[in-house]
């Protein structure tokens, strides 16, 4: 099986982020005529589909890592700042779950499972109430 051309690779990269075959083809350097009438044919090429699948794995993995980092930053702020104790404890539980510290520390996760959803609600309710307290400038 022949390897992909540079244009095809660029098409795959653009398609993963846009999910629009026509625009991805244009951005990859294909003519407007080709993009308007035949860009969809690239999505029928098995090699192109394999490359898109490969790129999607990396793309979504990278996005998840960024979201996880941002989430941990928010939880860290809640833990370290002047939030209510129950909110801080709920944030700590979420951090422990994230790192699977429950297992390492021997916390009874079955007993805690019923309160997990409530803990998340406590955290988000506290964040919302703090945003309401901030005066508009």
Long-range contacts (C-beta under 8 A, 24 or more apart in sequence): 1-46, 1-47, 2-47, 3-47, 4-47, 4-48, 4-51, 8-42, 8-45, 8-47, 8-48, 8-51, 9-51, 11-39, 11-42, 11-48, 12-48, 12-51, 12-52, 12-55, 13-55, 15-42, 15-43, 15-52, 16-52, 16-55, 16-56, 16-59, 17-59, 68-98, 71-98, 72-98, 74-127, 75-123, 78-123, 78-126, 78-127, 83-126, 83-130, 84-126, 86-122, 87-122, 87-123, 87-126, 89-119, 90-118, 90-119, 90-120, 90-122, 90-123, 91-123, 93-119, 94-119, 94-120, 94-123
